[in-house]
Amino acid sequence: MVIQRLSDSTDALQLRGPDSSGHFTHGPVGLGHRRLSIIDVSEVACQPMHTENERYTIVFNGEIFNYQELKKQLVQKGYSFFSQSDTEVLLKYYIEEGPTFLKKLNGFFAFAIYDKEEETLFVARDRYGVKPLLMYQDEEKLVFASEMKSLLTFGIPRKLDYASLYEYLQLNYIPAPASIFKGVKKLMPGHYFMVGKKGKVEVKRWYKIPYDEKKVKNNDLSYEAQQKKLVDLMDGAVQRRMIADVPLGAFLSGGIDSSAIVALASRHTQHLNTFSIGYKDEPFFDETKYAKLVADKYKTNHTVFSLTNNDLYEHLFRALEYIDEPFADSSALAVNILSHYTRQKVTVALSGDGADELFAGYNKHMAEYKVRQGGFAAETVAALMPLWEMMPKSRNSSLGNRIRQFQRFGEGMNLSAKDRYWRWASFATEEDAKSLLSGRSKKMLSKDVYKKRRQKILSHLSQKGDINEVLLTDMQLVLPNDMLTKVDLMSMANSLEVRTPFLDYKVVNFAFSLPQSSKIDGGMKKKIVQDAFREMLPAELYKRPKHGFEVPLLKWFQNELRPMIMDDLLSDAFIEAQGVFSLKEIKRLKAQLFSKNPGDIHARIWALVVFQHWWKKWMA
């Protein structure tokens, strides 16, 4: 029975690990693994991996980038090795030091180690949540996995968590430790748990970002010295992440972050493989000319995947099918298609993710900075709120996007630091999200549970602090639950490993030793990153607006996806039969979507489409 369940569970993760699978059982304990071979691709490095005496067994998802250095230390202590893998080093370092060894690991991971003699299980997750880990426990069992679809093979109850649904309708994702199902939890980043002989589970935090406001204020390193240190730390982080026994490349968007990664990686290899996607039908978002400038400068082996909206549309349902918990960041569609094409040429890709959260790279960071600085300009934008509310808003044009930003700025001006952060992190207000729920759903929603979750997420924010508090909150909310979830989900759906040098713990610890003035001022976001790499990058990269990428959802909703919305996922009949949402409010949103002034409604409609598709697959 255990073996069959394990087999089904690991089969559900086939795309995450297409190269091999394995199972281990000992009494009531079972461990399963799917492998994406990257370091030591030989059979001896397959998992579950056992020590020579078969006392310890490990299953491991991720990479340890300093494993060779750790291995040397263990060899000096008398350990021998039968493989060239980082998995074996991880296993034997745990045997040597126990849980304290986690602080020595430089990498990303979720892993479990079973001790047959002591009958204990140790399960840990990396510092920032690059790799996922979900768990469910009842009186009979404890199960954990990298993805929800794997957990569900164990027949766990599928009871909707209405507080999670309420958060999702605001944020477009569900913050850890909660999940869409009651009883299923996500192990928080920087935490581990130990299961003892009697089944008792102890959860402990092993890492927190070392932010100390007093030390930051007393940082006497000059700005020039800070820049040099950042480049040195990033160079080490990139070099560590280039270890692989399979083809490796880098995403290159033409932005500062990915371009800096490519510039550094080119120091350590000739003709690095780089990959960009361009958008034939959306010139406003096409940034491939900037990527080409960097590729030419560093003589990379550059590939541009030039896509039409039809290409994106063809991949839409593939992405929807892979999602096993509602997740509605629409840029996941672009990450999915980039990963799909990149995987045809390499197995590992470097990425610039994490820089915005560490160094204040988002528009909301500049908005927050300006609110806290005050002054005539900020007050004028807030005073003109009635005008912004009347004017058409859209992310798909410069003017429409600017009006949208002015309105959100005006809304935030008069809120507390905590309420403003939550509002700017959300696509819908609490009132708008609640209005979407049916009467029954509102009764099922525990306001106390929701408030406690929200308070915990916002606990670092104060009225008197500076932008570092906002970034610390981003590192615990936006980064793991949105950005890293998106990249892990969509890269793993294509059996591609993505590595993020900006999230090397040495870089993160350094970032949170820096004062606000090094990261943002009235004229520049992500200041130290821009300045530190200025001499390495083409000047044109500094004279362009930051766009990101918006999938053309509105066009699809009003054309290709209209029948799916009107006759299926958001049809009156389905909404009534399902009983989760308010039919009246869904009708109102549909009317707005298909009106002459849909505004910024498509992000909220997308959240509903994703949820309904998920419901039909996993709940119906």
N, C-alpha and C positions, 0 to 999 in steps of 0.2 A: 504493500500500500504506500509506504513512505517513498520507495524507489519510483513508483509510477507517478506520484505527485511531484517528486523532484524532477523527473524527466519532463513532465508537462510544463513545470515551472521554468526550467532552463530552455526548453524549446520556444517558450514565449519571448526569450531574449536572443533569438537566433541572429537578428540583424546587428545587435550589440556585439556579438561574438561569433562570427561565421566560420572560424577556422577549426575549432574543435569543441567538444563538450565532455564533461566528466561528472561523476557522482561519487559521494562517499557516505556511508552510513555506519553508525556505531550505536547499537541500542535504539533509543528514541531520537538520536541526533542524525540529521542528514544535511549535507552541504552539496550544492550543485554549482556548476560554472560553465559559462560560454566564453571562449577565448578569441580575442582579436590579437593575433601574433605580431609583436612589434620589437621587443627585446628578447634575444635568444629564441628564434622561431622553431627550434628543434623540439622533438617530442618530450625530452626530459624536463622541459620547462612548462609542460601542460599542467592544468589544475583540475581538481584539487591536488595540491602538492603536499607531500608528507616528509617529515624528517626521516633520516635513515632508520631510526629505531621505531618509526611509525607512531610515536607518542603524540606528535603535534601535526595538525592538518590546517592548511590555509586555503581560502578562496579570496581573490583579490581583483578589484577593478581599479585601474589607474596606472600611474607611473611614478617611480621614485627616481628623481633626477640625480641625486647624489649617492646612488647605490654603490658605485665603484669605490668611492671614498670610505663609505661605511663598511664595505666588504674588506678593505685593507685592514681596518681596525679590528674586525673579527678574526681575520687570519692571524694577526699578531697575538690574539688571545687564544689561538689554538684551534679555531674552527676550520673545517674543510668544506669544500663545496662540490656538488655534482653537476651544477648547471652554471650558465653564464647570465642567469636571469636576475632581475631586481626582486622577483617574488621570493626567491630563496633567501636573499639578504634580509628582506622584511621579516620573514618567518624566524630566522635565526637571531636577528637583533631583538625581537620580542622575547625569545627564550633567554637571552643574555640579560636584558634590563627590565622586562615587564612594561607596563603602560607608560613609564616615563620616557621611553625611547621615542615616542611620537614627536616630541619637540625637536628631535634630531633629523626628522624626515623633511626633505625638500621635494615636494611633489604634490600630486592630487590623488585621492584614493578613497575608496570605501572597501574595507576588508573584514574578514572574520577568521579567527584562529581558535581551533578547538583543541583542548588538552585532554586526551583520552584518560590519562592517569587521574587527574584531579576532577575530571568531568565538568570543566568550566569552558565557557564560550566568551571570547573577547571580540567585540565589534566596534570599529572606529570609522570616523568620517574626517575628511581633510579640513583644514582651517577655514576655508571660505565657501565650501559647499560646491566645488567644481563637479564632484561626483555625487550622485544622489544615493540615498538609502532610506527606504520605507520599512516600517515594521508594524506588526499587528500581534496583540497578545490577548488571549482569553484564559479561562481556567484550564483548558486542555493543551494549549500550544502557544508557542511564540514563533512567528515566521517573519523573515525579512528578505528584501530583494532590492534590486536596482530600479525596478519599474513596477507600477501598479498592476499591469497585465500579468506579471509573474506572480504577484501575491494572490491575485484573484483565482488562480488555479487551485488554491487550497480551500476554496469554498467559504471564504470569509463573508460575513453579512454585508450586503450592499445597502447600508442605511445612509441616506443623504444627511450631511452635516449642514444645517441651514445657516449657521454662523459663517461657515466657509463659503457657501453660496452667496451670502450677503457681501462678504469681502470680495469675492470674484466679480460680482456685478459692478463693484466700484473700481477695482484695480486691474481687472482682466487676467489675474492669476491668483493663486491661493498661497498665502505666506505660511512657511513652516513655523511651528511643528505640526500644524493642522493639515488635513487633506480633505478631499471632497467627501470621504466616507468617515462616519463616526467610528472611532476605534482604530483607524489607520493613522499612524503618526509618521512624520519625517524626523529622523535623527538630525538634530541641529548641527550646523557646521562647527568644527572645533570641539566636538563631544565624542565620547565613547560610552558603551555600556558593557557590563560584565554580567553574565548569567552564572550563578553559583550552582552547587550540587542540587539544592532543593528547588531550583527554578526561580530563586529570587533575582530580580533584575535591578542593578544599580547603575544609574546614569550619571556621568560626571563630565564637567567641562575641562578640557585640557589646554585650550588656547583661547585667548581674547586679544584683540588688537591693543597694543600697549600705548594707548592715548592718555597723556597726562598734560592737562592744560597748562599747569605751572612750568613743566619742563619745556613745553613748546614755546612759551613766552620768553624763557631764558635761553633759547637756542641761539648761540653766538656764532654759528657757522655763517660766513658771508654768503650772499646770494650766488656769487660766482663759484664758490666752493660747493654749494648745494647742487648746482648744475653739474659740475664735474662728478660729484659722488653719484648723482642719479644715472649719468651715462655709464659709469663704471659698474654700478649695481645691475643696470639693465643689460649690459654686455655680458656679465656673468650669467644672468638669468636666461638670456637667449642661447648662449653657448651650451648651458646645461640641457636645454630643451631640444638640442639638435642631435642628441644621442638616439639612434634608431638603427635597426637592422633591416629596415624596409624604406622605400622611397619617401622623402620628406619635402614639403614645400611651405608656402606662406600665403595667406590671404592678403591681398593688396587692394585696398579700397580707394587709395589716393588721399586719404585723411592723414593727419600727422601721426597717429598712433601706429597704424599698420605700416606706414612708410618708415618710421623709426625702427620698427622690428626688422624690416627688410634691410635697412642700412646696416644694422648691427650684424644680422645673420650673414650678410655678404662678406663680412670680415673673416668668417670661419668656413666658407665654402665658395667654390667658383660656380657661377651660373645657377644660382638658387632658382628652383621652380616657384613661380608666383602666379596667382590666379585672381582675376577680377570678373565681376559680372556687369554688363552694360544693359541699358534698357532702351531699345530701339524706339518704342512708342512713348517713352516718358523722358524727353530730353532734360526736363527740369531736374530729374534725379540722376541723370547719367554722369558719372564722375570718372569714366575710364581714361579720359585724356590726362588727368592728374596722375593716375596710377601708372600710365605709360611713361610719364616724365621720370618717375622714380625707377621704373624697370630699365629704362634706357641708361640712366645715370649709373646704375649698379650692374648693368649687363646681365640681368636675370633672364631666365628662360620663361618668358611671360606668355600667358594664355588669357585671352578675353573671351568669355562666354557671352555673346551678344544676344539678348533675349527679347522676344516680343511679349506682349501681354498674353497672347495665346499660349506661349511656352509656360509662363507663370501659372496660367489657369489650368493647364494640363497636369501640373504638379500639385495643385491645391488639394485634391481629394486624397492623394498619397500622404500628404502631411496630416490631414484630418484623420485618416485611418490609423496613423501611428500614435496619435495623442490618446493617452488612457486616463488622463485627468484634465478637466477643462483648463485650457491655457490659450489665451486669445491675444497675445502679442503678434500682430499681423506680420511683423518683419521676420517671424519664424519661417514664413513661406520663402523669403529670399535666402535665408540661411540654408534651408532645405535644398533649394535648387543649386546654390553655390557648392554645398557639400556633395550633392549628387554628381556634378560634373568634375569637381576636384578629385573625388575618389577614383575616377577613371584613370588618373595619372599618379596619385600618391596615396599613402595610407595615413600619413600624419601631416597636419597643417598648423603652422604658427598663426596666432591671431592677436590683435591689439586690444582685446576685451579687458575691461577693468580700469583703464586709464581715466575714463570720465568720472567714475565713482571715487577714485583716489585723489584726483587732482582738480576736480570741479570743472568738468567739461560740458555740462548740459546747460541749456537755456534757463532751466529752473534755478541753477546755481547763481547765474548772473542776476536773475530776478530777486532771489533771496538776498544776495549781496546788496542790491539797490534798495530793497525794502529796509534792510538794517541800517544802511547809510542815510536813508531819507533824502530830503531835499526837494527842490521845486519840480524837477522832471517827474519823479515818482508820484508826487502829490497830484500833478496835472493829469497823468494817466488814470489815476484813481478817480479824479473828479469828472472825467469824461466817460465814466461807465455807461450812462444812458445811451451815448453815441455808439460805443462798441457793441452794445446789446442789439442795436437796430441793424447794424451793418452785416453783410454776408461774410461768413467765416469758412475757411477751408485750409487743409494742410497741403493742398495740391497746387497752390500758387503763392508767390511771394507776398502779395498784398493781403490775400485772404488769411494767410498764416500769421502775418504780423497783427492783423486785427484780432485774430483768435488769441494770440499771446497777450495783447493789451488787455483783453477782457479777463483772462485768467489772472493777470497781474493785479488788475483792479479788484478782483474778488479776494485775492490773498492779502492785500494791503491792510485790511481792517481785522484780520484774524490773528489769533495767538500763533506763536511759532509752531506749536504742535498741530493745531488745526490747519494752518497754512501748508505745512509739509504734507499732511494727509490729502488736502484738496489738490495740491499740485502733483501728487503721485497718482491721483485717480482720474478716471475717464468720466465718472458719474458721481454726483454728490450722494450722501447718505439718503437724502429724501428721494432723489431720483431712483436709487437702487431699491429702496423700500417700496416705492410705488409700483415697481415691476412685479412684486410678489403677490401671489393670490392670498385671499383671507386665511386659508389653511396654512400656507407657508409662513405668514406673519406670526401665526400662533405657535408654530414650531421653532421660530427664531428666538433664541435666548439672548436678550440684550446684554445681560451680565457677562456671558461668555464672550460676546463680541467686544464689549468695552474693555475687558481684561486683556484680550489679545492686542487690541489697539494701543492701550496704555503701555504694554510691555515693548511693543515695536517703537513707540515714540519716547521711551524713557530717557534717551540721551539729550533730548532737545530742551533748551531753556530760552527765555527771552533775552538774556544777557550774553549768551555764548556767541561764537562766530561760525563761519562756514564749516569748520572742521566737525562740529556736532552734526551738521546736515550730512556730511560725507560719511561719518561713522554710521548714521542711520541708513544711508544708502547701501553701505557695505553689508548691513544685516537684513535689509528688506529687498531693495531693488536688485542688487547684484545676484544673490543666490537664487531668489525666487522667480525673477524675470530673466535677466540677461544670461546667467549660467544655465538655467533650466532650458532656455531656448536653444543655446548652442549645444548642450549635451543631447537633448532630445533629437534635434534635427541632424546633428553629425552622426550620432549613433544609429539613426534610422538609415544611414547610408554607409555604416561600418567605417567611419572616418574618425580618427582621434584628433581633437583640437587642443593645442597647448597654448597657455596664456602667460607669457613672460612677465607682464605687469603684475601678475598675482603671485610671483615669487615672494615668499614671506619676508625676505630681506628688503625687497622693494616696498612692500606694504608697511612694514614697521618704520622704514625711513620716511615714507610719505606722511605718516601720522606723527612724525617728529617735527614737521615743517609748519611754520606759521601761515595763517590765512594769506598774508601778503605775498607769499611765494607762489600761491596757487591762482589767485584771482585779484583783479583790481577793476576799476571802473571801465577799462577798455579791453581787457583780455581775460578769457577763460583759460584754464589749464596752462597757466602762464609758464611755469618752470619746464613743462614738457616742450612747449613751443620754443622757448629760448634755448634749452639745453641741446636740442637737435637742429637748431636753425642752420648751422654751418654744414650739416650733413645732407640737407634736403633742398630740392629746387625751390627757389624764391616764390614761384607761382602758387605753391601750396598754402602760402601765408596770405594770399590776396583773394581768397575765395570764401564764400559762405559755407557753413556746415549744413548739409541737407539731411543726412541719414537717408533712409529710404522708406517710402510709403507704397505699399502694394495698392494697385488701382481698384480697391474694394468697391468704391462708390459706382464706378462704371460697371463692374460685374453685377452688383446688386440690382442695378437698374436695367441690365440686359441679360447676360447669360444665366445669372443665378436667380433671376426674378421668379421663375416657376418653382424652384426649390423652396424659396422663402414663402411665396403665397399659397402654394398647393401642398407643401409638405412640412418643413421644419417649423414654420411660424403660421401654419394654417389655423384657422379658427377651430376646426375640429380637433386637431392635435393638441392645441393649447388647452382646450376644455377637457379633453380626456386625460391629459397628463396631470393637470391640477397644480402645477408648480407656479405658474405665472398668471398675472392679471390679464384677462382677455382684453379688457378695455384699454389698458396701457400698451399692450402689444399692438393693438389696432392703431393707436395714436402714433406709435413709433413708425409703423409701416406707412401710415399716411404722410408723415414727415419725410421719410426716406424717398418716396416717389413724388414729392412735391417739387416746385421750382426752386425752393430754398432749403435743401436738406441739411445745410450747415455741416456740423462736425458729427453727425449722427452715426456714420458708418462704423466707427470703432465700437459703439455700443451694440449695433446690429450684429457685428462680427462676433462679439462675445456671446450673443444669444445663438447664433448659427453654430458656433463651436460647441456650446453646451448641449444644444438639441441633437447635434450629430453624435456627441458622446453619449447622451441619454439613450438614443435609439440603439447604439451598439452595446452599451454596458448595463443598461437598466431596464430596457423594455422587456 
